[in-house]
Amino acid sequence: MISQSIQAIPLSQYNARIRNAVAVAPDLQGQWVLAETSDVSVRRGHCYLELVEKQADTGVTVAKVGAVIWANTFASLNARFQAVTGANFGTGMKVMVRVNANFHEQYGLKLVVTDINPEFTIGDMERQRREILTRLQREGLIERNRQLPWPTVPQRIAVVSAAGAAGYGDFMNQLRNNPYGLQFYTCLFQAMMQGANTVPSVLAALQRIEEVIDLFDCVVIIRGGGATTDLNSFDNYELARRIAEFAKPVIVGIGHERDVTVLDYVAAMRVKTPTAAAEWLIGRGSDALSHLNELRHAIVTTARDLVTRSREQLAYYTSFIPAAARRIVDTGRLRLDNLTQAIPQAVSNRLASEHTRLGHTVELMQNAIAGHIERQQLRLAALTDKVTLLSPQNTLSRGYALVKRGERCVTDAAHLGTGEHIVIQMRDGSVNAQVN
């Protein structure tokens, strides 16, 4: 049973005691705190947010407290933060902030942010980037995509970008209006290029490309410039690994010239901007055209040299032919005269030799013909007996019959079709029949 002598005070008085205790505690005022921002919103110039702490390995929130940056402080702090980091103060940033603890009887505990260290935010992003690059280097992935062979002129291009983005428009305009008249065939695989869904969206686009990978020569991932922290999504291990292991060369053109992400280290080609990506592709084509022009000039020069040398040879032969022809004619005439003089005696000798040879040949032919005629007569007699024995009439006399289709004998039943008319020839006559 509670004693009637206990003295109780209103909650407001108790909270006032907490407020006073917090206000005079020296280690709760002007303290620098490491945290991550969440639910950042600006209303009437004041910045309201939550500061959270998460376990590095599990991501579980272990501490959370509401905070505010009053308007008279937020404008200058945000301007300085933007000047250093290139981004407005927002959600999802690792920050180092200086805070004063403030407890209100009605609204409870809230931290009032009085200063921000933007160098810490930049340093944290750089630390994460170094850790990812070290892991990729250890796994041998940094150079993998860069080692893939390029086609001479990459013309079939899979583009990963946001459809309405200015960077994508610049890229397409540069390709279509190139001064060389080169034709490029592009296909857009849409993805979110900013915000929390950037990584899964780009990974999904790469998966869709891989399903039709043989249709493309390379992949281009482009995004226009923006705040430095807007590009944090591209400092992602899973996305970098996917690009490093991709089966086609990947060109990355993200941000401005000053911007560098992890993807720039693993891609086959890193360019400054989407427009620079288009210029690089056009450059490959113009280099190929230049090489073709060089080959064309080389062919023309070689052909011209060959024609010139051939004309020189032709002129030489033209001047040489008359004298050579005269020598050949003179030599031929001399030889003809010698032959003319030798022909009568040579003909006489040859006729005598051939006459003797002809006599021997005639005698041999007569003997050979007589023997051949005798052998053929014997063979003819044997064949006559065989023909008589195997004649169709004798065959029919032995009870056989001949089947004819038209004027030709049929020897195989497979050669006959149903409904065909045939003639069956027997010894004493013939019969007409139909095959069924």
Secondary structure as a PSIPRED ss2 file (coil, helix, strand):
# PSIPRED VFORMAT (PSIPRED V4.0)

   1 M C   1.000  0.000  0.000
   2 I C   1.000  0.000  0.000
   3 S C   1.000  0.000  0.000
   4 Q C   1.000  0.000  0.000
   5 S C   1.000  0.000  0.000
   6 I C   1.000  0.000  0.000
   7 Q C   1.000  0.000  0.000
   8 A C   1.000  0.000  0.000
   9 I C   1.000  0.000  0.000
  10 P C   1.000  0.000  0.000
  11 L H   0.000  1.000  0.000
  12 S H   0.000  1.000  0.000
  13 Q H   0.000  1.000  0.000
  14 Y H   0.000  1.000  0.000
  15 N H   0.000  1.000  0.000
  16 A H   0.000  1.000  0.000
  17 R H   0.000  1.000  0.000
  18 I H   0.000  1.000  0.000
  19 R H   0.000  1.000  0.000
  20 N H   0.000  1.000  0.000
  21 A H   0.000  1.000  0.000
  22 V H   0.000  1.000  0.000
  23 A H   0.000  1.000  0.000
  24 V H   0.000  1.000  0.000
  25 A C   1.000  0.000  0.000
  26 P H   0.000  1.000  0.000
  27 D H   0.000  1.000  0.000
  28 L H   0.000  1.000  0.000
  29 Q E   0.000  0.000  1.000
  30 G E   0.000  0.000  1.000
  31 Q E   0.000  0.000  1.000
  32 W E   0.000  0.000  1.000
  33 V E   0.000  0.000  1.000
  34 L E   0.000  0.000  1.000
  35 A E   0.000  0.000  1.000
  36 E E   0.000  0.000  1.000
  37 T E   0.000  0.000  1.000
  38 S E   0.000  0.000  1.000
  39 D E   0.000  0.000  1.000
  40 V E   0.000  0.000  1.000
  41 S E   0.000  0.000  1.000
  42 V E   0.000  0.000  1.000
  43 R E   0.000  0.000  1.000
  44 R C   1.000  0.000  0.000
  45 G C   1.000  0.000  0.000
  46 H E   0.000  0.000  1.000
  47 C E   0.000  0.000  1.000
  48 Y E   0.000  0.000  1.000
  49 L E   0.000  0.000  1.000
  50 E E   0.000  0.000  1.000
  51 L E   0.000  0.000  1.000
  52 V E   0.000  0.000  1.000
  53 E E   0.000  0.000  1.000
  54 K E   0.000  0.000  1.000
  55 Q C   1.000  0.000  0.000
  56 A C   1.000  0.000  0.000
  57 D C   1.000  0.000  0.000
  58 T C   1.000  0.000  0.000
  59 G C   1.000  0.000  0.000
  60 V C   1.000  0.000  0.000
  61 T E   0.000  0.000  1.000
  62 V E   0.000  0.000  1.000
  63 A E   0.000  0.000  1.000
  64 K E   0.000  0.000  1.000
  65 V E   0.000  0.000  1.000
  66 G E   0.000  0.000  1.000
  67 A E   0.000  0.000  1.000
  68 V E   0.000  0.000  1.000
  69 I E   0.000  0.000  1.000
  70 W C   1.000  0.000  0.000
  71 A H   0.000  1.000  0.000
  72 N H   0.000  1.000  0.000
  73 T H   0.000  1.000  0.000
  74 F H   0.000  1.000  0.000
  75 A H   0.000  1.000  0.000
  76 S H   0.000  1.000  0.000
  77 L H   0.000  1.000  0.000
  78 N H   0.000  1.000  0.000
  79 A H   0.000  1.000  0.000
  80 R H   0.000  1.000  0.000
  81 F H   0.000  1.000  0.000
  82 Q H   0.000  1.000  0.000
  83 A H   0.000  1.000  0.000
  84 V H   0.000  1.000  0.000
  85 T H   0.000  1.000  0.000
  86 G C   1.000  0.000  0.000
  87 A C   1.000  0.000  0.000
  88 N C   1.000  0.000  0.000
  89 F C   1.000  0.000  0.000
  90 G C   1.000  0.000  0.000
  91 T C   1.000  0.000  0.000
  92 G C   1.000  0.000  0.000
  93 M C   1.000  0.000  0.000
  94 K E   0.000  0.000  1.000
  95 V E   0.000  0.000  1.000
  96 M E   0.000  0.000  1.000
  97 V E   0.000  0.000  1.000
  98 R E   0.000  0.000  1.000
  99 V E   0.000  0.000  1.000
 100 N E   0.000  0.000  1.000
 101 A E   0.000  0.000  1.000
 102 N E   0.000  0.000  1.000
 103 F E   0.000  0.000  1.000
 104 H E   0.000  0.000  1.000
 105 E C   1.000  0.000  0.000
 106 Q C   1.000  0.000  0.000
 107 Y C   1.000  0.000  0.000
 108 G E   0.000  0.000  1.000
 109 L E   0.000  0.000  1.000
 110 K E   0.000  0.000  1.000
 111 L E   0.000  0.000  1.000
 112 V E   0.000  0.000  1.000
 113 V E   0.000  0.000  1.000
 114 T E   0.000  0.000  1.000
 115 D E   0.000  0.000  1.000
 116 I E   0.000  0.000  1.000
 117 N C   1.000  0.000  0.000
 118 P H   0.000  1.000  0.000
 119 E H   0.000  1.000  0.000
 120 F H   0.000  1.000  0.000
 121 T H   0.000  1.000  0.000
 122 I H   0.000  1.000  0.000
 123 G H   0.000  1.000  0.000
 124 D H   0.000  1.000  0.000
 125 M H   0.000  1.000  0.000
 126 E H   0.000  1.000  0.000
 127 R H   0.000  1.000  0.000
 128 Q H   0.000  1.000  0.000
 129 R H   0.000  1.000  0.000
 130 R H   0.000  1.000  0.000
 131 E H   0.000  1.000  0.000
 132 I H   0.000  1.000  0.000
 133 L H   0.000  1.000  0.000
 134 T H   0.000  1.000  0.000
 135 R H   0.000  1.000  0.000
 136 L H   0.000  1.000  0.000
 137 Q H   0.000  1.000  0.000
 138 R H   0.000  1.000  0.000
 139 E C   1.000  0.000  0.000
 140 G C   1.000  0.000  0.000
 141 L C   1.000  0.000  0.000
 142 I C   1.000  0.000  0.000
 143 E C   1.000  0.000  0.000
 144 R C   1.000  0.000  0.000
 145 N H   0.000  1.000  0.000
 146 R H   0.000  1.000  0.000
 147 Q H   0.000  1.000  0.000
 148 L C   1.000  0.000  0.000
 149 P C   1.000  0.000  0.000
 150 W C   1.000  0.000  0.000
 151 P C   1.000  0.000  0.000
 152 T C   1.000  0.000  0.000
 153 V C   1.000  0.000  0.000
 154 P C   1.000  0.000  0.000
 155 Q C   1.000  0.000  0.000
 156 R E   0.000  0.000  1.000
 157 I E   0.000  0.000  1.000
 158 A E   0.000  0.000  1.000
 159 V E   0.000  0.000  1.000
 160 V E   0.000  0.000  1.000
 161 S E   0.000  0.000  1.000
 162 A C   1.000  0.000  0.000
 163 A C   1.000  0.000  0.000
 164 G C   1.000  0.000  0.000
 165 A C   1.000  0.000  0.000
 166 A H   0.000  1.000  0.000
 167 G H   0.000  1.000  0.000
 168 Y H   0.000  1.000  0.000
 169 G H   0.000  1.000  0.000
 170 D H   0.000  1.000  0.000
 171 F H   0.000  1.000  0.000
 172 M H   0.000  1.000  0.000
 173 N H   0.000  1.000  0.000
 174 Q H   0.000  1.000  0.000
 175 L H   0.000  1.000  0.000
 176 R H   0.000  1.000  0.000
 177 N C   1.000  0.000  0.000
 178 N C   1.000  0.000  0.000
 179 P C   1.000  0.000  0.000
 180 Y C   1.000  0.000  0.000
 181 G C   1.000  0.000  0.000
 182 L C   1.000  0.000  0.000
 183 Q C   1.000  0.000  0.000
 184 F C   1.000  0.000  0.000
 185 Y E   0.000  0.000  1.000
 186 T E   0.000  0.000  1.000
 187 C E   0.000  0.000  1.000
 188 L E   0.000  0.000  1.000
 189 F E   0.000  0.000  1.000
 190 Q E   0.000  0.000  1.000
 191 A C   1.000  0.000  0.000
 192 M C   1.000  0.000  0.000
 193 M C   1.000  0.000  0.000
 194 Q C   1.000  0.000  0.000
 195 G C   1.000  0.000  0.000
 196 A C   1.000  0.000  0.000
 197 N C   1.000  0.000  0.000
 198 T H   0.000  1.000  0.000
 199 V H   0.000  1.000  0.000
 200 P H   0.000  1.000  0.000
 201 S H   0.000  1.000  0.000
 202 V H   0.000  1.000  0.000
 203 L H   0.000  1.000  0.000
 204 A H   0.000  1.000  0.000
 205 A H   0.000  1.000  0.000
 206 L H   0.000  1.000  0.000
 207 Q H   0.000  1.000  0.000
 208 R H   0.000  1.000  0.000
 209 I H   0.000  1.000  0.000
 210 E H   0.000  1.000  0.000
 211 E H   0.000  1.000  0.000
 212 V C   1.000  0.000  0.000
 213 I H   0.000  1.000  0.000
 214 D H   0.000  1.000  0.000
 215 L H   0.000  1.000  0.000
 216 F C   1.000  0.000  0.000
 217 D C   1.000  0.000  0.000
 218 C E   0.000  0.000  1.000
 219 V E   0.000  0.000  1.000
 220 V E   0.000  0.000  1.000
 221 I E   0.000  0.000  1.000
 222 I E   0.000  0.000  1.000
 223 R E   0.000  0.000  1.000
 224 G C   1.000  0.000  0.000
 225 G C   1.000  0.000  0.000
 226 G C   1.000  0.000  0.000
 227 A C   1.000  0.000  0.000
 228 T H   0.000  1.000  0.000
 229 T H   0.000  1.000  0.000
 230 D H   0.000  1.000  0.000
 231 L H   0.000  1.000  0.000
 232 N H   0.000  1.000  0.000
 233 S H   0.000  1.000  0.000
 234 F H   0.000  1.000  0.000
 235 D C   1.000  0.000  0.000
 236 N C   1.000  0.000  0.000
 237 Y H   0.000  1.000  0.000
 238 E H   0.000  1.000  0.000
 239 L H   0.000  1.000  0.000
 240 A H   0.000  1.000  0.000
 241 R H   0.000  1.000  0.000
 242 R H   0.000  1.000  0.000
 243 I H   0.000  1.000  0.000
 244 A H   0.000  1.000  0.000
 245 E C   1.000  0.000  0.000
 246 F C   1.000  0.000  0.000
 247 A C   1.000  0.000  0.000
 248 K C   1.000  0.000  0.000
 249 P C   1.000  0.000  0.000
 250 V E   0.000  0.000  1.000
 251 I E   0.000  0.000  1.000
 252 V E   0.000  0.000  1.000
 253 G E   0.000  0.000  1.000
 254 I E   0.000  0.000  1.000
 255 G C   1.000  0.000  0.000
 256 H C   1.000  0.000  0.000
 257 E C   1.000  0.000  0.000
 258 R C   1.000  0.000  0.000
 259 D C   1.000  0.000  0.000
 260 V C   1.000  0.000  0.000
 261 T C   1.000  0.000  0.000
 262 V H   0.000  1.000  0.000
 263 L H   0.000  1.000  0.000
 264 D H   0.000  1.000  0.000
 265 Y H   0.000  1.000  0.000
 266 V H   0.000  1.000  0.000
 267 A C   1.000  0.000  0.000
 268 A C   1.000  0.000  0.000
 269 M E   0.000  0.000  1.000
 270 R E   0.000  0.000  1.000
 271 V E   0.000  0.000  1.000
 272 K C   1.000  0.000  0.000
 273 T C   1.000  0.000  0.000
 274 P H   0.000  1.000  0.000
 275 T H   0.000  1.000  0.000
 276 A H   0.000  1.000  0.000
 277 A H   0.000  1.000  0.000
 278 A H   0.000  1.000  0.000
 279 E H   0.000  1.000  0.000
 280 W H   0.000  1.000  0.000
 281 L H   0.000  1.000  0.000
 282 I H   0.000  1.000  0.000
 283 G H   0.000  1.000  0.000
 284 R H   0.000  1.000  0.000
 285 G H   0.000  1.000  0.000
 286 S H   0.000  1.000  0.000
 287 D H   0.000  1.000  0.000
 288 A H   0.000  1.000  0.000
 289 L H   0.000  1.000  0.000
 290 S H   0.000  1.000  0.000
 291 H H   0.000  1.000  0.000
 292 L H   0.000  1.000  0.000
 293 N H   0.000  1.000  0.000
 294 E H   0.000  1.000  0.000
 295 L H   0.000  1.000  0.000
 296 R H   0.000  1.000  0.000
 297 H H   0.000  1.000  0.000
 298 A H   0.000  1.000  0.000
 299 I H   0.000  1.000  0.000
 300 V H   0.000  1.000  0.000
 301 T H   0.000  1.000  0.000
 302 T H   0.000  1.000  0.000
 303 A H   0.000  1.000  0.000
 304 R H   0.000  1.000  0.000
 305 D H   0.000  1.000  0.000
 306 L H   0.000  1.000  0.000
 307 V H   0.000  1.000  0.000
 308 T H   0.000  1.000  0.000
 309 R H   0.000  1.000  0.000
 310 S H   0.000  1.000  0.000
 311 R H   0.000  1.000  0.000
 312 E H   0.000  1.000  0.000
 313 Q H   0.000  1.000  0.000
 314 L H   0.000  1.000  0.000
 315 A H   0.000  1.000  0.000
 316 Y H   0.000  1.000  0.000
 317 Y H   0.000  1.000  0.000
 318 T H   0.000  1.000  0.000
 319 S H   0.000  1.000  0.000
 320 F H   0.000  1.000  0.000
 321 I H   0.000  1.000  0.000
 322 P H   0.000  1.000  0.000
 323 A H   0.000  1.000  0.000
 324 A H   0.000  1.000  0.000
 325 A H   0.000  1.000  0.000
 326 R H   0.000  1.000  0.000
 327 R H   0.000  1.000  0.000
 328 I H   0.000  1.000  0.000
 329 V H   0.000  1.000  0.000
 330 D H   0.000  1.000  0.000
 331 T H   0.000  1.000  0.000
 332 G H   0.000  1.000  0.000
 333 R H   0.000  1.000  0.000
 334 L H   0.000  1.000  0.000
 335 R H   0.000  1.000  0.000
 336 L H   0.000  1.000  0.000
 337 D H   0.000  1.000  0.000
 338 N H   0.000  1.000  0.000
 339 L H   0.000  1.000  0.000
 340 T H   0.000  1.000  0.000
 341 Q H   0.000  1.000  0.000
 342 A H   0.000  1.000  0.000
 343 I H   0.000  1.000  0.000
 344 P H   0.000  1.000  0.000
 345 Q H   0.000  1.000  0.000
 346 A H   0.000  1.000  0.000
 347 V H   0.000  1.000  0.000
 348 S H   0.000  1.000  0.000
 349 N H   0.000  1.000  0.000
 350 R H   0.000  1.000  0.000
 351 L H   0.000  1.000  0.000
 352 A H   0.000  1.000  0.000
 353 S H   0.000  1.000  0.000
 354 E H   0.000  1.000  0.000
 355 H H   0.000  1.000  0.000
 356 T H   0.000  1.000  0.000
 357 R H   0.000  1.000  0.000
 358 L H   0.000  1.000  0.000
 359 G H   0.000  1.000  0.000
 360 H H   0.000  1.000  0.000
 361 T H   0.000  1.000  0.000
 362 V H   0.000  1.000  0.000
 363 E H   0.000  1.000  0.000
 364 L H   0.000  1.000  0.000
 365 M H   0.000  1.000  0.000
 366 Q H   0.000  1.000  0.000
 367 N H   0.000  1.000  0.000
 368 A H   0.000  1.000  0.000
 369 I H   0.000  1.000  0.000
 370 A H   0.000  1.000  0.000
 371 G H   0.000  1.000  0.000
 372 H H   0.000  1.000  0.000
 373 I H   0.000  1.000  0.000
 374 E H   0.000  1.000  0.000
 375 R H   0.000  1.000  0.000
 376 Q H   0.000  1.000  0.000
 377 Q H   0.000  1.000  0.000
 378 L H   0.000  1.000  0.000
 379 R H   0.000  1.000  0.000
 380 L H   0.000  1.000  0.000
 381 A H   0.000  1.000  0.000
 382 A H   0.000  1.000  0.000
 383 L H   0.000  1.000  0.000
 384 T H   0.000  1.000  0.000
 385 D H   0.000  1.000  0.000
 386 K H   0.000  1.000  0.000
 387 V H   0.000  1.000  0.000
 388 T H   0.000  1.000  0.000
 389 L H   0.000  1.000  0.000
 390 L H   0.000  1.000  0.000
 391 S C   1.000  0.000  0.000
 392 P H   0.000  1.000  0.000
 393 Q H   0.000  1.000  0.000
 394 N H   0.000  1.000  0.000
 395 T H   0.000  1.000  0.000
 396 L H   0.000  1.000  0.000
 397 S H   0.000  1.000  0.000
 398 R C   1.000  0.000  0.000
 399 G C   1.000  0.000  0.000
 400 Y C   1.000  0.000  0.000
 401 A C   1.000  0.000  0.000
 402 L E   0.000  0.000  1.000
 403 V E   0.000  0.000  1.000
 404 K E   0.000  0.000  1.000
 405 R E   0.000  0.000  1.000
 406 G C   1.000  0.000  0.000
 407 E C   1.000  0.000  0.000
 408 R E   0.000  0.000  1.000
 409 C E   0.000  0.000  1.000
 410 V C   1.000  0.000  0.000
 411 T C   1.000  0.000  0.000
 412 D C   1.000  0.000  0.000
 413 A H   0.000  1.000  0.000
 414 A H   0.000  1.000  0.000
 415 H H   0.000  1.000  0.000
 416 L C   1.000  0.000  0.000
 417 G C   1.000  0.000  0.000
 418 T C   1.000  0.000  0.000
 419 G C   1.000  0.000  0.000
 420 E C   1.000  0.000  0.000
 421 H E   0.000  0.000  1.000
 422 I E   0.000  0.000  1.000
 423 V E   0.000  0.000  1.000
 424 I E   0.000  0.000  1.000
 425 Q E   0.000  0.000  1.000
 426 M E   0.000  0.000  1.000
 427 R C   1.000  0.000  0.000
 428 D C   1.000  0.000  0.000
 429 G E   0.000  0.000  1.000
 430 S E   0.000  0.000  1.000
 431 V E   0.000  0.000  1.000
 432 N E   0.000  0.000  1.000
 433 A E   0.000  0.000  1.000
 434 Q E   0.000  0.000  1.000
 435 V C   1.000  0.000  0.000
 436 N C   1.000  0.000  0.000
